[in-house]
């Protein structure tokens, strides 16, 4: 009887030992998994460190928006935004890599991690702040009504009712036309474009009645192509563009803001601005 009881006790001890080992193993696995997750989250949260480790800042821009960003005759990315991007990369002590992207897909491209930042006249809006983080503004653009030089019937946005109005697809200007202007002045037809040149070609040919844009953007295109168009009336709004990145990268935004401030303090920003726009910045 004693031998039987001893055997049962031994079996119970072995079972209990197995259970303890299994529980301990699960805890270790869970801790290892949690540690791994925390490590991954830390890596994802430090985009600034990732950029520095990589040695390259990937910048998304249109590449078709002269004088802000465009391919020059040597097929190199050039323009105001490109020069700003080069200085930001220089301040981070890394190289710069430009990634061309249509503006309508710019936010999706950023979220898909095709590039680290957007430096492509991305206007700072409350709606966009829900999807991206922005640096301090690096330029302010005054937007005006643009018509054919023979058009005397449109002198302000109030004349848009019933007309065909061109605008960049996915831009802040498109949002303005649809959500703010149309409810005020009445219905008009909005025609969207992936680039400024095509919209101005249609305006010059009479296929649309007007567009809205800023003179910095259209001046070189008009001069190069000989478009017979003009700006009319007072500015309808002022847009402030910032450098955008994915949310949760405060460290990167702080570094970018510091570089922008230093550029303005040492005269680098003014030099770039005068180079592309022929006048000193007002801000």
N, C-alpha and C positions, 0 to 999 in steps of 0.2 A: 504493500500500500504506500509506504513511504517513497519507494522507488517511482511509483506511478505519479505521485504528487510532485516529486522533484522534476520528473520529465515534463509535466504540464507547466510547472513554474519556468523551466528553461525555455519552453516554446513561447510563453507569454513575454518573457524578457527579450527574446529575439524579435518578436513582432513589434514590441514597443520601441526597440532600437531602430528598426527599419523606418517606423513612422517618424521618429525624431530626425533621422538622417534626411528623409524626404522633405520634411518641413524646413529644415535648415537649408537644404539645397534650393528650395523654392525661394526662400528669403534672399539668399545670395544672388540668385538669378534676377529677382525683382530689383535688388539694389544695383546690380550691374546694369540692368536695363534702364533703371532710372538715371544712373550716372551717365550712361551713354546718351539718353535723351537730353539731359541737362547740357552735356558737352556739345551736342548738335545745336541746341538752342543758342548757346553762347556763341558758337561759330557763326550761326545765321544772323545773330544780333550785331555782330561786329563786321559790317560791310567795309568800314574804313580799313580795318586790319587786313581784310581779304584783298582789298585793292593794293595795299602796300606790299603784302606778301607776293602778290601776282606781279607787281611792278608796272601795272597798266590800268588806266582809268578808261572804261568803255563808255563812250558818249553817244547817245541817240540823238539824231537830228534829221531834218528833212533832206537837206542837200540840194534843194531846188528853190530856195527862198532868198535870192540875192537882194540886198547885200548882207543878209544875216548869216546864211549858210548855203554854200553852193560849190560845185566842182569847177575849179579854174581851168585854164587852157592846158595845164600840166596834169589834169585829172586828179588834183589834190583838193581836199576839203578846205575851203577858204571862207572868209567872211567874219563879221562881227562876233557871232556866236562861236565860231571855230577858234578865233583868237582868245576869247574869254575862256574857252575850254582848255586851250593850251596853257594859259596862265594858271588855271586851277590845278591842272596836272603838275605843272612846275612847282607850285606851292606844296603839293602832296609828295613831291620828289619821285614822281612816276612818269612813265610815258603816257601818251594819249592814243586811243584807238577810236576812230569814228565809225558809227554804224548807221547807214542811211535807212530811213523808215518813213513811209507816208504818215502824215500827221494824224489821219483818222485811226491809225493803228499804234500810235505812239504809247498810249497808256498801257495797252495790252502787251506791247513789246517790253515795256519796263517791268510789268508784273511777271512776265515770262522769263525775266532775267537775261534778255538779249543784250542789255546794257545796264550800267550801274546808275547813270544819271541821264536826264534829258536836259539838253541846253539848246533849245530850238524855239525860242519865243513862246514858251508855255506860259500863258497868262494865269496868274494866281487868282483862283476863284474859290468860294466856299464849297462848291460842289466838288471841285478837284481835290480840295484838302481832305475830303472823306476817303480818297483813294491813294493820295501821295503826300509826302512831306516836301515842303518848299524852303529854299534858302531865302534870305532877304532879297527884295527886288534888285535886279541888275540893269533894268532899263524901263523907261516909261514911254509908251507910244500913243500918240494922238490919232484917233481914227476919224476919217472924214468920208463924205459921200463922193464917189468917183463916177463921172459920166462921160459920154462922148463929147468932144469939144463943140459939136453942132447942137447939142441938146440944151435947150433953154427951158424945158418944161419941168425938169427936176432940179430944184435948188436946195432941198432939204429932205429929211426922211419922211416928212409929212406927205411928200409927193409920191411915195412908193406905192400907194394903194392901186391895185390892179396892174401893176408893172411886174416885169421879170427882173429879179434881183439876184446877182451872182455872189457866192460866198464860199470860203474854204470849208470843205467837208470836215466835220468834227472840231471845228475851231470855236473859240469863245465868241467870235462874230456871228457864227451860225446860231448859237444859243441865244445871243442877244436879239437877233432878228425874229426868231420863233417865239421866244418866251416874254420878251419885253416890248419890242417895237410893234409887232403885228397886232397884239391886243389893243394898242393905242391908236394906230393909224388906219386899221382895216386890213383886209386880206390882200396879199400879193404873192406871186409865185417865186419860191426860193429854188434856185438852181445851184447845186453844189459842185465843187471842183477839188481835185487832189493837188493842184498847184496853182500859183498865182498867174503864171504866164498864160495858161489856157483861158482863165477867166478874163484876162485883159484882152486877149485875142478876140474872144467872143464879144466883149464890149466894143472894141474897135470896129468889128464887123457888123455891129447892130443886132447881134443875136440875143443880147440882154440889154436892159435899159440902164442899169446902174450896178455898182458894187460898192462895198465899203472896205477901206483899208487905210494904211497910213503912208504918208509921202516918202518916208525913209524906205519903205518896202518897194514901192512901185517906181520910184525915180530912175534907178539904173535900168530896169526892164523897159520902161517907156523910151528912154534915150537910145537904147540898143536896137529896139524894134521899130521905132518911129511911130508908136501908137498915137492916134489923135484923140487923146482923152484929157480930162481936167478934173481937179478937185474943186468942190463947191461948198459954200457955207462954212459955218464954224465947226470945230471938232464935235462929234456926237458923243464921244466918250474917250476916256484915257485908260489904257491897259498897262498893267505892271507885270512884267515877266520875271520869273524866278527859275532857279535851277531845281529840278524835281528829282526825287529818288523814292524808293519804296518806303513805306511807313515803318517806323521803329528804328530808324538809323540816325538818332539824335547826334551821335558822336561825329558822323560824317557831315551833317548839316552845320554843326558848330565849327568844324574845321573849314568848310567852304565859306561860311560867313566871315570867318577871320581872314581868309585869303582875299575875299572881295573887299573888305574894309582896308586891308593893307594896299591893295591895288589902287584904291581911290586916294589913299593918303600919300602914296609915293608918286602919283601922276601916271601910272601905267594905264589905268582905266581911261583917263582923259585922252591919252595918246591913241588908244585903240578907237575910241569914239570919234575923234576928229578924223582919223584915217578913213573911216567908212562913211561918215555922215557929213563931213566938211564943216562941222560946227562943234562948239564945246557943249558938253552935257549941261542941261539946265538943273538937274537934280543934285 
